[in-house]
Amino acid sequence: MNVLDSFNLSGQRALITGSSAGIGLAIAEAMAQAGAHVILNGRGAAKVSAAVQGLQARGLSASPSVFDVTDAASVRAAVEALEAEGPINILVNNAGMQIRGPLHEYADTDWHTLMKTNLDSAYFVGQAVAKKMIPRGQGKIINICSVQSELGRPGIAPYTASKGALKMLTKGMAIDWGPLGLNVNGIGPGYFKTELNQKLVDDPAFSAWLVGRTPSRRWGELHDLGGAAVFLASDASRFVNGHILYVDGGVTATL
């Protein structure tokens, strides 16, 4: 096989959670460009439908799957329905959120909401999909971690805790499911220009600090994640397992 052919995702079906916008949609678009049929997920039917139509308008293969990734029963029902249509070959656990605040003032409800979205969802969807992949002896799972899987910042201790746990869940999944034919890896995005980070993007002082702190001297653009996602979803990464690939412009490499 030509090495470039190993990146081709033709004939693969990829479920990407939290993919109606932002990082999830960018990853879905990249995988669709590489030949995959992408299944977009979110809780808002209208937003998911609009994202699907946007991809289809560009000649890409996409369909919607509206369910709540934090509800185990809903996840299992959705995965059963999707598998009835065809195998889920690739899963991207991308759903995530941020709730900032001083740790000593943090509300219990916010803690549980953030953990359910950032960590529980990856466990629920990952387990449900893995149960379908394991009998087939193959499958690719990519968990979207963060530079906060390694680094802390003031005011985001719960988020850092959730992403650190997701990093270790990724390694645990690889250890348990690798012998059964699955590849489980993570992507750790740095600071990207997304809806989630808009307030930081608009803050001149923070932007100046970040750009100066980043060896590549810029914010990440969403299309910067496409190559990493396609690599980890494809045969090109068939011997990569339990790895977190930081796409961060070098932030994790420097003090």
PyMOL commands that set and color helices and strands:
alter all, ss='L'
color gray80, all
select helices_A, chain A and resi 3-7+22-33+45-57+72-85+103-105+108-136+147-149+157-180+195-201+204-213+222-233+235-237+251-253
alter helices_A, ss='H'
color red, helices_A
select strands_A, chain A and resi 13-16+37-42+62-66+90-93+139-144+182-189+244-247
alter strands_A, ss='S'
color yellow, strands_A
deselect
rebuild
show_as cartoon
